[in-house]
Amino acid sequence: MTHSRSGKSLRLAGLLLAAAPVAASAAPIVMGTYPDKLFVVEETTGKIAEHIKLDTGLPTSLRLSNDHKRIYVTTITTGGIEVLDTATRKVLNKFSLNTPTTKYRFTGGVPDPTGKYFYTIMMTIDKSVDRYKVSKWQYATIDLTLKKVVKTVDLPDEDNALNAARANMMISPDGKLLYLFRDKVVILNTSDFKVVDKIDMAKPEGAGLENTSFGGGVELLRNNDEYVSLFTAADPYIHNKIFGIGRFKLASKTFDFTPIGPAPYQMAGLQITPDSKDGYTVTTQGTTGNKRCEIWHFDLGTNKVVDKAEFPCRSRFQFGMSSDGKKLYIYGASYDIEVYDAKTLKWDKTWNLDADATMAGLVYAQ
């Protein structure tokens, strides 16, 4: 069934872009590690093929350009941005925004289609003689050629600043509209950050997984005109929650929502196979010592859950998929990647990284 923006409220539960055909060959994985490196991991063997030093510091997010030719890395140590060529992994551009008296804090963002600008949500910390002054959260435009912030606009007071700062971002193919997916969908003009439209939609309470913001995670299945996600919807009478697959059309701002079944406590990390036939997510029930984690496999043709399997929970982790859709990854905030077979949902192997991976997510250099 289709829900327009005036339809029932939907809750967002883990984002991924719409599936598109990709090559079946394995692609190198690029992921962030402490304190200032990117690792290139061979997907067939789990071996570290390359270490890329980031002069600007600790990576906090990785973002592919819409054409997959560039990887944009944000770093927290110096408020930096580094741009890499996807094929060669060579650093094409790098700079730090921080100065001795001003620090910039942002954890991701999205480049415009031309590669000239980078849009994000940030705050600044200014050091004066006797105090520090912390700004409000601001929408910001960073000029990648001039290597500086060229526009900032304070977030409205009615916005939840923390939710906004962690928003997932997309940009329209013409670069004129910025889409923020958070406690609601907010559509902005990139020229002045004025709100074009708002659509009532909320993330679930609490994060069962460490989903990175701003399009982090396995940026493999991409369609720049549509956003595909797991949603939960509550009926207006007895408020029973069901989950299903929703598609958000960027142009018309409408939803196609197909219910699947009763919603678990928390769920996130939708991954879709390259042929668009199978989907996978991770659910969590309970907290701390009572926490239970499961991988769910569902058939996208019938929109039915076809298999479930429990796996050892971590306090923080991310969920991903191999480039061919045959393996599933549990990784992040650890020294390894746990590899599971997508067909059987059983543990297959563990890749030792010999380095502590950040929660910046991973992308494929293909």
Backbone torsions as a table, in degrees:
resi	resn	phi	psi	omega
1	MET	NA	158.1	-176.7
2	THR	-110.2	133.2	176.3
3	HIS	-115.5	119.9	172.4
4	SER	-79.3	177.2	-177.3
5	ARG	-68.1	-12.0	175.4
6	SER	-92.9	0.4	-178.7
7	GLY	-80.7	-164.6	-175.2
8	LYS	-64.9	153.8	-178.5
9	SER	-67.4	137.2	177.6
10	LEU	-117.8	143.9	177.6
11	ARG	-109.2	132.8	-174.8
12	LEU	-83.9	135.0	-175.8
13	ALA	-138.5	58.5	175.5
14	GLY	103.7	124.2	-168.2
15	LEU	-114.3	146.9	170.2
16	LEU	-154.8	148.8	179.7
17	LEU	-77.9	159.6	-173.2
18	ALA	-62.0	148.9	-176.1
19	ALA	-71.2	144.0	175.6
20	ALA	-143.6	149.5	-177.8
21	PRO	-60.3	138.1	177.4
22	VAL	-134.4	163.7	179.0
23	ALA	-67.6	148.2	-176.3
24	ALA	-81.0	-15.2	-177.5
25	SER	-68.6	149.6	-179.1
26	ALA	-67.4	146.0	-179.8
27	ALA	-123.5	144.7	178.0
28	PRO	-61.6	140.1	177.0
29	ILE	-92.9	134.6	174.2
30	VAL	-114.1	126.7	-178.8
31	MET	-145.6	157.5	-177.2
32	GLY	-89.8	146.0	176.1
33	THR	-138.3	157.6	176.2
34	TYR	-74.1	149.9	-6.2
35	PRO	-94.0	-14.4	-172.1
36	ASP	-160.1	40.3	-175.8
37	LYS	-134.5	155.9	163.8
38	LEU	-107.8	137.7	174.1
39	PHE	-103.9	138.1	170.9
40	VAL	-104.8	115.7	-174.0
41	VAL	-109.1	127.5	175.5
42	GLU	-71.2	123.2	-172.2
43	GLU	-70.7	-26.0	-178.7
44	THR	-78.0	-28.9	-174.7
45	THR	-118.8	-18.8	-174.9
46	GLY	77.2	8.1	179.8
47	LYS	-79.5	146.0	176.9
48	ILE	-79.9	113.5	-176.4
49	ALA	-91.4	-23.4	-173.8
50	GLU	-159.7	144.2	171.8
51	HIS	-113.9	128.2	179.9
52	ILE	-114.5	114.6	179.7
53	LYS	-76.7	132.0	176.4
54	LEU	-105.0	112.4	-177.1
55	ASP	-67.7	-20.3	-177.5
56	THR	-91.0	-5.5	171.6
57	GLY	118.8	-150.3	-171.8
58	LEU	-73.1	124.0	179.9
59	PRO	-74.5	133.4	178.7
60	THR	-115.1	-17.8	176.0
61	SER	-157.7	149.6	174.2
62	LEU	-123.0	137.7	-177.7
63	ARG	-142.0	125.7	174.0
64	LEU	-81.8	144.9	170.5
65	SER	-69.5	162.7	-177.4
66	ASN	-60.7	-28.7	179.5
67	ASP	-93.9	4.5	176.9
68	HIS	67.3	12.2	-176.8
69	LYS	-90.6	-15.1	-178.0
70	ARG	-131.7	147.7	171.2
71	ILE	-115.0	123.9	179.3
72	TYR	-102.7	123.0	-177.8
73	VAL	-115.9	128.5	172.4
74	THR	-103.4	144.8	-177.9
75	THR	-129.0	145.0	-174.0
76	ILE	-93.3	-24.5	-174.3
77	THR	-58.9	-44.7	-176.6
78	THR	-124.7	15.1	-175.1
79	GLY	60.6	50.6	-170.4
80	GLY	-107.9	164.9	172.4
81	ILE	-134.3	133.4	173.8
82	GLU	-128.5	136.6	-178.3
83	VAL	-115.1	125.2	-178.0
84	LEU	-115.6	148.5	169.9
85	ASP	-75.9	126.5	-174.6
86	THR	-62.9	-42.1	-174.9
87	ALA	-70.4	-43.7	-174.8
88	THR	-100.1	-15.1	-175.4
89	ARG	61.3	24.0	176.2
90	LYS	-84.8	140.4	179.0
91	VAL	-76.0	119.7	-178.2
92	LEU	-94.5	-28.0	-176.6
93	ASN	-155.5	143.0	176.9
94	LYS	-157.9	142.9	176.8
95	PHE	-165.9	159.7	177.1
96	SER	-117.5	136.2	178.5
97	LEU	-85.1	-27.2	-175.6
98	ASN	-61.6	144.3	173.2
99	THR	-124.0	172.5	178.3
100	PRO	-58.2	-23.0	-177.0
101	THR	-115.9	-7.8	-178.9
102	THR	-134.2	128.5	176.4
103	LYS	-114.0	140.6	178.8
104	TYR	-111.5	134.5	179.6
105	ARG	-121.7	115.1	174.6
106	PHE	-152.4	151.5	-173.2
107	THR	-122.1	24.2	178.2
108	GLY	157.2	-167.2	-179.7
109	GLY	161.6	-170.0	-178.5
110	VAL	-142.5	133.8	176.4
111	PRO	-81.2	153.0	173.7
112	ASP	-79.4	164.1	-174.0
113	PRO	-59.5	-25.6	-179.6
114	THR	-82.2	-15.9	-176.7
115	GLY	80.0	9.9	-179.3
116	LYS	-86.6	-36.7	-175.8
117	TYR	-119.0	158.1	175.6
118	PHE	-132.4	125.0	-176.3
119	TYR	-104.7	138.5	-177.7
120	THR	-155.0	178.3	171.3
121	ILE	-120.1	125.6	-172.8
122	MET	-140.9	166.8	167.7
123	MET	-130.6	156.2	178.1
124	THR	-117.6	148.0	177.7
125	ILE	-123.3	110.1	-177.1
126	ASP	-100.9	130.9	179.1
127	LYS	-97.8	121.6	175.6
128	SER	-111.0	-170.2	-175.5
129	VAL	-63.6	-40.1	-173.0
130	ASP	-124.7	6.4	-177.1
131	ARG	-164.2	167.4	171.2
132	TYR	-109.8	137.3	178.0
133	LYS	-112.8	119.8	-179.3
134	VAL	-102.4	126.5	-178.5
135	SER	-77.0	170.4	167.0
136	LYS	-69.9	164.3	169.9
137	TRP	-66.6	138.8	-174.1
138	GLN	-133.8	142.8	164.0
139	TYR	-71.1	141.7	-176.0
140	ALA	-142.4	144.7	171.7
141	THR	-111.9	123.5	177.7
142	ILE	-108.0	123.9	177.1
143	ASP	-83.3	115.5	-175.6
144	LEU	-75.5	-16.1	176.6
145	THR	-86.6	-46.5	178.1
146	LEU	-77.1	-18.3	178.0
147	LYS	61.8	46.6	178.3
148	LYS	-157.3	164.5	175.7
149	VAL	-77.7	125.2	-176.8
150	VAL	-110.1	-11.4	178.0
151	LYS	-156.3	137.4	172.3
152	THR	-137.7	145.5	176.0
153	VAL	-139.3	126.8	179.6
154	ASP	-62.7	140.8	172.5
155	LEU	-65.8	142.9	177.8
156	PRO	-58.5	149.4	-177.9
157	ASP	-61.1	-29.4	-176.8
158	GLU	-77.0	-11.8	178.8
159	ASP	-78.2	145.2	171.9
160	ASN	-78.3	107.1	-171.7
161	ALA	-61.4	-39.0	-178.0
162	LEU	-67.0	-44.9	177.2
163	ASN	-61.9	-39.4	-178.9
164	ALA	-65.5	-41.4	-177.9
165	ALA	-65.5	-23.5	-179.7
166	ARG	-100.0	13.6	-174.5
167	ALA	-67.1	146.8	168.0
168	ASN	-81.6	140.1	-175.2
169	MET	-120.2	144.7	166.7
170	MET	-136.7	161.1	179.5
171	ILE	-130.0	145.9	-179.5
172	SER	-68.5	155.0	-178.4
173	PRO	-58.0	-28.1	178.7
174	ASP	-89.1	-2.2	176.8
175	GLY	77.0	8.7	-175.2
176	LYS	-92.3	-21.6	-176.5
177	LEU	-123.6	140.1	177.4
178	LEU	-113.7	129.4	-178.5
179	TYR	-109.6	124.8	176.7
180	LEU	-111.9	123.7	178.1
181	PHE	-106.7	109.0	-178.9
182	ARG	-145.8	-125.8	176.7
183	ASP	-74.3	-8.5	170.6
184	LYS	-157.9	162.1	174.3
185	VAL	-86.3	123.1	179.2
186	VAL	-117.4	128.2	-179.5
187	ILE	-112.4	124.1	-174.3
188	LEU	-122.7	151.5	166.2
189	ASN	-75.5	131.3	178.7
190	THR	-71.5	-20.1	-177.5
191	SER	-70.9	-37.4	-176.0
192	ASP	-137.5	1.3	-179.7
193	PHE	61.9	24.8	173.5
194	LYS	-79.3	141.7	-176.2
195	VAL	-73.2	125.5	175.5
196	VAL	-89.0	-38.6	-178.4
197	ASP	-162.8	155.2	172.9
198	LYS	-131.4	138.8	180.0
199	ILE	-124.2	124.6	-175.1
200	ASP	-67.7	114.5	179.4
201	MET	-163.1	140.0	-174.6
202	ALA	-130.7	150.6	171.2
203	LYS	-75.9	156.1	177.5
204	PRO	-67.7	156.4	-179.9
205	GLU	-67.9	125.3	178.8
206	GLY	77.0	154.2	-179.1
207	ALA	-109.2	113.5	176.6
208	GLY	-73.2	-25.6	179.0
209	LEU	-128.7	164.7	173.9
210	GLU	-92.0	74.8	174.8
211	ASN	-76.1	125.5	178.8
212	THR	-74.1	151.5	179.6
213	SER	-85.5	173.4	172.6
214	PHE	59.7	38.9	173.4
215	GLY	77.2	22.3	176.1
216	GLY	-72.0	-176.3	-177.5
217	GLY	89.5	-163.8	-176.9
218	VAL	-77.4	97.0	-178.9
219	GLU	-83.7	67.8	-173.5
220	LEU	-108.9	-44.5	-172.9
221	LEU	-100.5	99.7	-168.4
222	ARG	-128.3	133.0	170.6
223	ASN	-136.9	114.4	-169.8
224	ASN	-72.7	-4.5	-178.9
225	ASP	-105.8	-4.0	-173.9
226	GLU	-145.2	143.7	178.0
227	TYR	-118.2	120.3	-177.8
228	VAL	-107.1	137.1	-174.3
229	SER	-153.8	163.7	163.6
230	LEU	-84.5	136.8	177.7
231	PHE	-128.3	157.3	164.6
232	THR	-120.9	142.8	-179.1
233	ALA	-127.4	140.0	179.2
234	ALA	-112.9	133.7	178.0
235	ASP	-72.7	155.1	-174.0
236	PRO	-78.1	-2.2	-172.9
237	TYR	-105.5	-64.1	179.5
238	ILE	-108.7	2.8	170.8
239	HIS	62.7	29.2	171.4
240	ASN	-68.0	137.0	-177.6
241	LYS	-101.7	135.0	173.1
242	ILE	-124.5	153.5	176.8
243	PHE	-114.6	157.4	179.3
244	GLY	-165.8	-174.8	-179.7
245	ILE	-102.0	128.0	179.3
246	GLY	-120.8	148.6	175.4
247	ARG	-123.0	123.9	179.8
248	PHE	-101.1	116.9	-179.9
249	LYS	-85.0	117.6	-174.7
250	LEU	-66.7	-33.8	-177.0
251	ALA	-76.2	-48.9	-174.9
252	SER	-91.8	-12.2	-179.8
253	LYS	58.4	42.2	177.3
254	THR	-119.8	161.6	-179.4
255	PHE	-114.4	141.4	163.2
256	ASP	-111.5	117.3	-174.3
257	PHE	-124.8	122.9	178.8
258	THR	-114.8	111.0	-180.0
259	PRO	-65.3	147.3	177.0
260	ILE	-117.9	-45.4	-178.6
261	GLY	178.7	-174.8	179.6
262	PRO	-59.1	139.7	-176.0
263	ALA	-80.9	133.7	173.4
264	PRO	-74.3	178.3	-176.6
265	TYR	-59.6	-50.2	178.9
266	GLN	-143.4	144.8	176.5
267	MET	-154.9	147.8	-177.7
268	ALA	-168.2	171.6	172.5
269	GLY	82.3	40.6	179.8
270	LEU	-58.7	128.2	174.7
271	GLN	-125.6	139.6	-176.3
272	ILE	-124.7	134.4	-179.8
273	THR	-66.8	156.3	-177.4
274	PRO	-57.0	-28.9	179.4
275	ASP	-87.1	2.0	177.4
276	SER	65.6	15.0	-177.2
277	LYS	-90.0	-26.6	-174.8
278	ASP	-129.0	144.6	176.2
279	GLY	-127.7	153.1	-179.1
280	TYR	-137.5	144.4	173.8
281	THR	-145.0	171.6	176.5
282	VAL	-121.0	134.3	177.5
283	THR	-116.9	151.9	175.1
284	THR	-130.3	143.3	175.5
285	GLN	-127.9	135.5	178.2
286	GLY	79.5	-179.0	-179.0
287	THR	-137.2	162.8	178.1
288	THR	43.1	-121.1	-175.3
289	GLY	-66.8	-19.8	179.2
290	ASN	-97.0	8.9	-175.3
291	LYS	-72.6	135.4	178.8
292	ARG	-126.9	129.6	-177.6
293	CYS	-119.1	138.3	179.4
294	GLU	-136.8	147.1	167.5
295	ILE	-95.1	131.8	177.7
296	TRP	-113.1	135.7	178.0
297	HIS	-116.0	127.6	176.6
298	PHE	-132.5	149.3	179.3
299	ASP	-83.5	119.0	-177.7
300	LEU	-76.4	-16.2	176.6
301	GLY	-73.2	-39.1	-179.7
302	THR	-106.1	-7.7	-177.6
303	ASN	55.6	45.3	178.0
304	LYS	-124.5	144.1	173.9
305	VAL	-74.2	124.3	-176.1
306	VAL	-108.2	-14.1	-179.9
307	ASP	-164.3	152.8	175.5
308	LYS	-140.7	150.7	176.4
309	ALA	-153.8	133.6	178.1
310	GLU	-80.0	148.3	174.3
311	PHE	-140.5	157.8	-178.3
312	PRO	-61.2	125.6	-179.9
313	CYS	-72.8	151.6	168.1
314	ARG	-117.6	158.9	178.8
315	SER	-67.0	-35.6	175.4
316	ARG	-141.2	139.1	178.3
317	PHE	-166.9	170.2	174.2
318	GLN	-127.2	162.9	-175.2
319	PHE	-124.6	131.2	-178.9
320	GLY	-144.6	-178.9	-176.8
321	MET	-139.0	148.1	176.0
322	SER	-68.6	163.2	-175.9
323	SER	-64.9	-26.2	179.2
324	ASP	-95.0	-0.7	177.9
325	GLY	78.3	8.6	-175.9
326	LYS	-95.0	-15.9	-179.0
327	LYS	-128.0	151.1	177.3
328	LEU	-119.3	145.6	-175.0
329	TYR	-119.5	135.7	165.9
330	ILE	-113.6	121.8	-170.6
331	TYR	-155.9	178.8	175.3
332	GLY	94.7	141.0	-179.0
333	ALA	53.2	41.0	-178.9
334	SER	-161.3	175.5	-179.0
335	TYR	-99.2	13.8	-175.7
336	ASP	-151.4	173.3	172.0
337	ILE	-124.8	120.7	176.3
338	GLU	-87.2	126.9	-175.7
339	VAL	-108.2	127.5	179.1
340	TYR	-119.1	146.5	176.9
341	ASP	-76.6	125.5	-175.9
342	ALA	-68.7	-26.5	-178.6
343	LYS	-78.6	-42.9	-176.6
344	THR	-100.1	-15.7	-176.0
345	LEU	65.1	17.3	179.0
346	LYS	-94.9	150.0	176.3
347	TRP	-60.0	135.7	-178.1
348	ASP	-109.2	-50.7	-177.8
349	LYS	-164.6	170.5	174.9
350	THR	-124.6	127.9	175.3
351	TRP	-96.3	123.1	179.0
352	ASN	-88.2	122.9	-178.5
353	LEU	-90.1	-19.7	-175.2
354	ASP	56.3	29.3	176.3
355	ALA	-162.5	150.5	-178.4
356	ASP	-82.3	114.8	-178.5
357	ALA	-76.8	138.5	176.0
358	THR	-80.1	176.6	177.5
359	MET	-94.6	30.9	-179.2
360	ALA	-77.1	-9.2	-177.6
361	GLY	86.2	-172.1	177.3
362	LEU	-142.1	152.9	177.1
363	VAL	-132.1	166.0	178.3
364	TYR	-104.5	131.2	177.3
365	ALA	-91.2	86.7	-176.3
366	GLN	-128.9	NA	NA
